[in-house]
Amino acid sequence: MRTPKGASLPAPGGRLSRLLLPEGAAPSVWLLLASRGLRGFCDGFIAVLLPAYLLALGFGQLDVGLISSTTLIGSALATIAVGLLGGRYPPRRMLLVAAALMAATGAGFAGLTSLWPLLIVAFVGTLNPSSGDVSLFLPLEQARLAESAAPDARTAVFARYSLVGALCAALGALAAALPDWLAVHTGLTRLAALRAMFVVYALTGGAIWLLYRRLPAPSASSHAASAPLGPSRRIVIRLALLFSVDAFAGGLVVNSLLSLWLMQRFGLSLGAAGGFFFWAGLLSAGSQLAAAPLSRKIGLLNTMVFTHIPASLCLIAAAFTPSLPLTLALLLVRSALSQMDVPTRTAYVMAVVTPPERPAAASFTAVPRSLAAALGPTLAGALLTLGWAGVPLVVCGVLKIGYDLSLLAACRRIKPDG
């Protein structure tokens, strides 16, 4: 087993660090796990609060979808920049820039009230209205994680990375009830309490910047080893196109719009919506923890496909159910299955490309996902204002099943390394 890079950094926490880090992972991985957790916490409450905040500012449903789409388009273009510039600048410097941009994004949303300025901040910033990580942090951290773990530890590392993000996102969703609590028990108005959560987002960006400062700088040879796509170009393009279908479908039911749908269809309060997304996040986290042992038994590709299809069937069924309890139950079952493909997908991409191509592969598989996902929220926001509001859920489920079957057919003969 090779020694992963960054092994000179001492890992804090003793027994906790040994629990979090599998054998074969560099101690510096804990810094990336901590960053993912902090970002996940913020993403968790932002996805629930964003529609409520925008509606409180006087915007409509279409505006909510437009701002959500704009954030995803901006993330996609930033990810393109990471892929193009990743070989020119040290990865740690780019992570520091991303953390500073997160702090500026929170400050912008807390201080601005007009649509166009908010659209600009959404475009250049790091706000994430979805259930997954779609920001420019993703390819930077994925490439760092891949080089910090031995091949047989890679899936376990990505599973922990996804697990920490999902658990913290669940806690963040629970924190979405704080503005209403503050409005009742303090002198703050509801709008001011909602705005304060974006201040928390900004401060978290500063904390992540401090974490990145502790990352060990890669050696000159390691930095020079990064390369654009070469021998793996064909498989990366194939995966990127398939992933974009999945991402477009997911964009139709990002958490912010699913929250809006539940609030308007069943009259769910912010606190109740936050509670639902908390339990959904816990189930998602548990499923990602199970992804690594399951993938060792049935393979990365089979884990991605055969857990995804039942989740999509549950989403389609939820669009037709007349009662809130049954709808929430179906959505919770979906949460327990739909995210098992996240760590396995990342590990699969890192395993089918050569090591020098990993930063470029992470970027160029993330870019089409972000671009395709960006189209969904605006379309879903428009669909919510016209006719049957369950259309986005049905279209999402059907597209995802088509993606799963296409992925299985296209990649079943490809053997990943590790």
PyMOL commands that set and color helices and strands:
alter all, ss='L'
color gray80, all
select helices_A, chain A and resi 15-20+29-56+61-85+91-111+115-124+137-147+151-185+190-213+220-225+233-251+255-266+270-298+300-318+324-338+341-352+355-384+391-411
alter helices_A, ss='H'
color red, helices_A
deselect
rebuild
show_as cartoon
